[in-house]
Amino acid sequence: MKLFFIILQRNTSNSFEVSVSITFSQDNLQGRIIYPDLTLQSRTTATGSLSPVSTAELRLTFTKYNVRCPDDFKEYRCRMRGVDSNSNSISEQDAESDPVKLDYRVQPYVIQIPRVRILGELFDTNERQFEVGTAVQLTCTGQIGSDPSATIRWCAKTAGAPSFTGLPQTPTHSQSSQSGCQYTRTSSINYNLTTSDTYIQFLCESGYSGLCETGTARQYLNITLGSSELQQRVSNACSRDLSFLIPVLGSISAVLFVICTGLVIFIIFRIQYYEKATCCYRRTEKKEYVMHNVTKVDNHQYQDLGSDQKKHQ
């Protein structure tokens, strides 16, 4: 028996197309490898031989770094043709194998840190402290592996708890989107903070196989009870709005100090002036001049008056 060729076909769009073949050649009895698709040739390695017939084969090898999902994971089949010599008669024969479907399984490894949004608000918040009774929405986006129906799981652990436990709330999942061999989706869950959530740690994970924290992709989020985001905003706004009063109050205090100092000096001056100027002269029946309330400083001013008084008498 002599083989003419062996062909490896791949099912694309409900029809089988040649991926690679090994064909008999006069200058190469083992056969010559032919790639109809040069792109596939750059990503794979093909080996084989046509002789001897008992060990004839065609082998196509994909390296894991060059696999394309889902294009490379299809149905494959082999075809071969040759001649058989029996009782001096030659007949050409074809043979075809049953299709074999290749499948793949990929674990998720990348998942984002959960995002937080207060229910009723339009945007996410960076705050991680909230008041008791606050309802928050937690959102996690990440890989889920090669299964588009896989989900992202939510677990939580409060202060003093020995381990994480699954949350009873039912999460909301987006549609899965494929990127290479991985599917990605988003999961959201609502949670109401209670007095027992003094410190609570949330976990979102994918690729899990049992208890919490068994996923191949995991991220954590810590939330504590404290002042609300709204109170913090108001406090910050008040601090900013009243800060301009500090230089204004300082200026007013300086002006008041100057005014008060001036008034005190003015009053002291007036008192001293009246003490000096308060003297009066009256003439008695003997025509004597009498001085009243004259300070020692001003005695010399009235010595001449005493002389004039004697002259007048």
C-alpha angles and dihedrals in degrees: 000000000000127000123219099187148336118217130195112207131192126206111238122168093350095307132091118239130187113263099173138341142190114217134191114256131184091225094045116039091184090062137252123264114231126189116195088187113057091190090059089047091058091054102041144044122228125195134167150119139225098208134100093029093216091066100030114141147153118214126189118191126195118199113224093237092056100046115124118210125244097353096070094046102079139112115293132191139175130231128188138179133196147137127262122205113205126159090351092303124117122210130176115229136190127204130189130187127220115265117266119204118217118212133183139205124204127181121221118248107166126068131154128242109264117265122222129217129172108235111258095028125107101221139046119258132221091210117114098182121077141166124259110274095030113142113215134183117220119202129190128182125190151115119305099186130245095320111088091200094058118114141209115248128215124213133170140198125196127206110292095014114132097220147356121282129195116262115243093220116102111239125221116235130200125221115283117253123199126228112173110308093340132082120211131199142162127241127195132187134180121225132183114212115229135185090268090062095078085136120005130173121204127203129197116188143165133195090045124159106183136340124018116290093033095105121115090223117046139164131179136212128193123207128179135186116253143105114348124248090245092055090049091052092051092047092051092046092051091049091052095043096050097042092087090064093068097076091038093054090046091054092048091051091052092050092048091050092053092048094048092047090051092050092051092050091047093051093049091050092050092050092052091046094054092046090056098042099043104103130114137193125220130174120228126213088267087056093246121152113229123194121211130197097000116162124226090248090063099044092099090056090063102044090089090051090059090055093049089050092057092047091051092051 
